Amino acid sequence: MFFLLLSAGCLYGNRVSGQNELQYVGELGLSVGGAQYFGDLNTRGALNTMKPAVGIYYRKYMNDYVGIRAHGRYMQLGYSDVYNKNEFQNRRNLSFNTNLYELSLQGDFNFFRFEPGSLYERFSPYLTGGASIFYYNPYTYLNGVKYFLQPLRTEGQGTALYPERKPYSLVSYAWLIGWGFKYNISRKVNVGLEALYRFTQTDYLDDVSTTYAGTAAFPELPNGQPSIASQLQDRSGVKGTPIGVMGRQRGNSRDKDQFLTIELTISILFTSYNCKF
């Protein structure tokens, strides 16, 4: 997608900048908005648990139509089965939250010629695409205590019963596609709005992917009580008879998790001085 946008913009040709002493070369900006998770808990694509997202970026102008952007973001994601109306999902009673740190490289293609400081070419919708690498670490609460889920291996990863299930990495990557629009409000400032969707390459943003490991995968504590991992792998008992028997579906491993950001942007423009002679 990144190279497709770059190639498409080059078809328009570069501006003849030798006639202008002042040339816009890029912009440094901030993004503020919300982030929404989609996956094994939020299967309906609902936008009902948006959490904060903030970022900083630099966009290099290639010409009036194409830019290359590096964008760093911090956001929060989370969901709970209490929002699900499906009987099985509601009884499953799982939940998670995570802080997520992302670094992306994107190509931006303006549909209209965008020339800051001009009277008529200061607005354009645009298409953006690229890839990102991100760090996450899902956690939940039990009796008011916070527990990070990956070390607990709640689906039996690495246990004697499930040697083929490997612990998942807390670092993954995603393909990005999105759209937005921007407006130049002065010779030095742009504002905009952007929606960006991620197709991640992990199914464990929410710590849910395959089937229940069952209580046999988690040895009891010395006092005979179930371990924290055993309690968190199946939390349906608080709503009736536990449903987390070994081999029963817990999540959908065929589809990776996804997430979306919707952000307002504001940026400061940078210029260079080119001599005519």
C-alpha positions in Angstrom: 0.0 0.0 0.0 2.9 2.4 0.9 4.6 1.9 -2.5 1.3 2.0 -4.4 0.5 5.4 -2.9 3.9 6.7 -3.6 3.8 5.5 -7.3 0.3 6.9 -7.8 1.3 10.3 -6.6 4.3 10.4 -8.9 2.1 10.1 -11.9 1.0 13.7 -11.2 4.6 14.9 -11.6 6.6 17.1 -9.3 5.9 20.8 -9.0 8.4 23.1 -10.6 9.9 24.5 -7.5 12.8 26.3 -9.0 10.6 29.3 -9.6 9.8 29.6 -5.9 12.1 30.7 -3.2 9.9 29.3 -0.4 9.2 25.6 -0.5 7.2 23.5 2.0 9.2 20.4 2.9 7.2 18.7 5.7 5.3 19.1 9.0 5.6 18.0 12.6 2.3 17.3 14.3 0.2 15.9 17.2 -2.7 13.5 17.0 -5.4 13.1 19.7 -8.4 10.9 19.6 -9.8 7.4 20.5 -9.0 3.8 19.8 -11.4 0.8 19.5 -10.6 -2.9 19.7 -12.2 -5.7 17.5 -11.6 -9.4 18.1 -12.7 -12.4 20.0 -14.6 -10.4 22.6 -15.9 -7.6 20.4 -17.2 -9.7 17.5 -19.9 -7.3 16.4 -17.6 -4.5 15.5 -19.2 -2.2 18.1 -17.7 1.2 18.8 -18.8 1.3 22.4 -15.5 1.2 24.3 -13.3 3.8 22.7 -10.3 4.6 24.8 -7.7 7.5 24.5 -5.1 7.6 21.8 -2.3 10.3 21.4 0.6 10.5 18.9 3.3 12.5 17.3 4.3 12.4 13.7 6.5 13.9 11.0 5.3 14.0 7.4 7.8 14.6 4.6 6.3 16.1 1.4 7.4 14.5 -1.8 5.2 16.8 -3.9 1.7 18.4 -3.6 0.0 15.0 -3.7 2.3 12.5 -1.8 3.9 12.4 1.6 5.8 9.9 3.7 5.0 9.8 7.4 6.5 8.3 10.6 3.9 8.2 13.4 4.4 7.2 17.0 1.3 6.5 19.1 0.3 5.5 22.6 -3.2 4.2 23.1 -5.4 2.1 25.4 -7.6 -0.9 24.2 -10.0 -3.0 26.1 -13.3 -4.9 26.1 -15.5 -7.1 28.3 -18.1 -9.8 27.7 -20.6 -7.9 29.8 -21.3 -5.8 26.6 -22.2 -9.0 24.6 -25.8 -10.0 24.1 -24.9 -13.4 22.8 -25.6 -15.9 25.6 -22.4 -17.9 25.3 -20.2 -14.8 25.1 -22.0 -13.1 28.0 -21.6 -16.2 30.2 -17.9 -16.5 29.2 -17.4 -13.4 31.2 -13.8 -12.6 30.0 -12.3 -9.1 29.8 -9.0 -7.3 29.2 -7.3 -4.0 28.9 -3.9 -3.1 27.5 -1.6 -0.1 26.9 -0.3 -0.2 23.4 2.7 1.6 21.9 3.0 1.8 18.1 5.4 3.1 15.5 4.1 3.2 12.0 5.4 4.2 8.5 2.7 5.5 6.2 2.3 6.8 2.7 -0.3 9.6 2.3 -1.9 10.4 -1.1 -3.9 13.6 -1.5 -6.9 13.5 -3.8 -6.6 17.2 -4.5 -3.5 19.3 -5.0 -2.5 20.6 -1.5 -0.5 23.8 -1.3 -0.3 25.4 2.1 -0.7 29.2 2.1 -2.6 29.3 -1.2 -6.2 30.7 -1.5 -7.7 27.7 -3.3 -5.6 24.6 -2.7 -5.6 24.4 1.1 -8.0 21.5 1.6 -7.8 17.8 0.5 -9.2 14.4 1.5 -6.4 11.8 1.5 -5.8 8.0 1.5 -3.2 6.6 3.8 -1.6 3.1 4.2 1.4 1.4 5.5 2.6 -0.9 8.3 3.3 -0.6 12.0 5.1 -2.4 14.8 3.6 -2.3 18.3 4.0 -3.5 21.9 1.0 -4.6 24.1 0.6 -6.5 27.3 -3.0 -7.5 28.2 -4.2 -7.5 31.8 -7.4 -7.9 33.8 -8.6 -7.7 37.4 -9.5 -10.4 39.8 -10.9 -9.4 43.2 -9.5 -5.9 42.6 -6.0 -7.1 41.9 -4.4 -6.5 38.5 -2.9 -9.4 36.7 -1.0 -9.5 33.4 -2.3 -12.3 31.4 0.5 -13.4 29.1 2.7 -14.9 31.9 -0.3 -16.9 33.2 -0.6 -18.7 29.9 -4.4 -18.9 30.3 -4.9 -21.2 27.2 -2.3 -23.7 28.4 0.6 -22.4 26.3 3.8 -24.4 27.1 2.1 -26.8 29.5 2.5 -30.6 29.4 -1.1 -30.9 28.0 -0.5 -28.3 25.2 3.2 -28.4 24.2 2.2 -27.3 20.7 0.8 -24.0 22.0 3.6 -21.6 22.3 3.5 -18.4 24.5 2.6 -15.4 22.3 4.9 -12.5 21.8 4.1 -9.1 23.2 5.4 -7.4 20.1 3.6 -7.7 16.8 2.9 -5.8 13.5 -0.1 -4.7 11.6 -1.0 -3.5 8.1 -2.7 -0.1 8.0 -5.4 1.5 5.8 -7.2 4.7 6.4 -8.5 8.0 5.1 -8.8 11.5 6.3 -8.9 15.2 5.3 -6.7 18.1 6.1 -7.1 21.9 6.0 -4.4 24.6 6.0 -5.6 27.3 8.4 -2.4 29.5 8.0 1.0 29.5 6.3 2.3 27.6 9.3 -0.5 25.3 10.6 -2.5 22.4 9.3 -5.5 20.7 11.0 -7.2 17.4 10.1 -9.2 14.3 11.0 -8.1 10.8 10.3 -9.5 7.2 10.7 -6.9 4.4 10.6 -7.7 0.7 10.7 -5.2 -2.0 11.6 -5.1 -5.6 10.5 -2.8 -7.1 13.2 -0.8 -10.3 12.9 -1.7 -11.4 16.4 -4.8 -13.0 17.9 -3.8 -12.3 21.5 -4.5 -8.6 22.0 -7.3 -9.8 24.3 -5.5 -13.0 25.5 -8.2 -15.1 23.8 -7.7 -17.2 20.7 -8.4 -21.0 20.7 -10.1 -23.4 23.2 -10.3 -23.7 26.9 -7.3 -25.5 28.4 -9.3 -26.9 31.3 -8.4 -26.9 35.0 -6.1 -29.9 34.6 -3.6 -27.7 32.8 -3.2 -25.5 36.0 -2.0 -27.3 39.2 -3.7 -26.3 42.4 -2.0 -24.2 45.0 -0.6 -26.0 48.1 -3.7 -25.1 50.1 -5.9 -26.9 47.5 -7.3 -23.7 46.0 -7.3 -23.1 42.2 -4.4 -21.0 40.9 -4.8 -17.5 39.5 -4.3 -18.8 36.0 -7.0 -21.4 36.5 -9.5 -18.8 37.7 -8.8 -16.4 34.9 -8.9 -19.0 32.1 -12.6 -19.6 32.8 -14.5 -16.8 34.6 -18.0 -18.2 33.7 -18.6 -19.7 37.2 -19.8 -16.3 38.6 -22.8 -16.5 36.2 -23.7 -20.2 36.8 -22.3 -23.5 35.9 -18.7 -23.1 34.5 -18.6 -23.6 30.8 -14.8 -23.8 30.4 -14.3 -27.5 29.9 -11.2 -28.7 28.1 -11.4 -28.4 24.3 -14.5 -26.1 24.3 -14.3 -23.0 22.1 -13.0 -20.0 23.9 -12.1 -17.8 20.9 -11.9 -17.8 17.2 -8.3 -18.6 16.1 -9.1 -18.2 12.4 -9.2 -14.4 12.6 -6.6 -12.0 13.9 -7.5 -9.1 16.2 -7.9 -5.6 14.8 -8.2 -2.1 16.0 -9.1 1.4 14.8 -8.1 4.9 15.7 -10.0 8.1 15.0 -7.9 11.2 15.6 -7.8 15.0 15.3 -4.4 16.3 14.0 -2.7 19.6 14.2 0.8 20.3 12.7 3.4 22.9 12.2 4.8 23.3 8.7 8.5 23.5 7.8 9.9 25.3 4.8 13.2 25.6 3.0 14.7 28.5 1.1 15.8 27.7 -2.5 17.8 30.2 -4.5 16.5 30.9 -8.0 20.0 31.2 -9.4 
